[in-house]
Amino acid sequence: MRKFILSAVLFLGCSLSIATAQASPIDPETKSQQAWWKNRYEDQVKALKEQPCDILFLGDSITDYWATTGKKVWDSAWAPLKALNFGISGDKTGNLIWRIDDSKLPTLSDPKVCVVMIGTNNTGHYKCGEAPEKTAIGVLTVVQRLLLRYPDTQVVLLAIFPRGATPQDPMRIHNDKINKILAATRLPRMHFVDINKKFLDPHGQFLPGVTRDQLHPTEKGYQIWASSLLPTVKKILTQQ
């Protein structure tokens, strides 16, 4: 029943009414009053207009830092596949929805694959105060926007990466609850991929050297991300 409800809400474009003082996770929310964010966003939109794009990564800092911490891995693994980066540090689901709506994703042609990683800043910003179901709806609204914008594109939705030092960390538990909902949802052309165990030892703790702060990957972490995801993405590309 949950699968049906979530799919129906998203695909029919129904609005979510949330009786709370918090911003709704599906309401578009800009941060363009912050110069660094505005500049990053404008640079990314310019790249979409000018550079070929077969794979589009969308998300928050974990995606954004492909351009810095993960650049060596990006240049080796993703750049040859004509990938572009549409991640901005600090973004919650509403911020990414705003960027999709405002820019209309002006790619030269429709990407073959979109890779989505978003939601952990909803957890962090509200200190686990936003219900997992609400964050999941925000994440899936991002997916819906992409399915509607690109009618033939496949969307790879990644499980929100682990955060916190141990499996008992409240934010790790919260993200796990969101991921459980996302994993149970079925939408056309959406592929839910969970590579989280690749970063962890058998006790659920981060492998040595894969994260600098129990949240953001190091270069080693980005290498694990690339090697774990590439087979899925290449399989999708060969089927198109």
Sequence and secondary structure as in RCSB ss.txt:
>XXXX:A:sequence
MRKFILSAVLFLGCSLSIATAQASPIDPETKSQQAWWKNRYEDQVKALKEQPCDILFLGDSITDYWATTGKKVWD
SAWAPLKALNFGISGDKTGNLIWRIDDSKLPTLSDPKVCVVMIGTNNTGHYKCGEAPEKTAIGVLTVVQRLLLRY
PDTQVVLLAIFPRGATPQDPMRIHNDKINKILAATRLPRMHFVDINKKFLDPHGQFLPGVTRDQLHPTEKGYQIW
ASSLLPTVKKILTQQ
>XXXX:A:secstr
 HHHHHHHHHHTT      SSS  TTS    TTSHHHHHHHHHHHHHHHHS  SEEEEESHHHHGGGTTTHHHHH
HHTGGGTEEEEE TT  HHHHHHHHHHH    SS  SEEEEE  HHHHHHTTT S HHHHHHHHHHHHHHHHHH 
TT EEEEE     SSSTT HHHHHHHHHHHHHHT   TTEEEE  GGGGB TTS B TTSBSSSSSB HHHHHHH
HHHHHHHHHHHHHT 
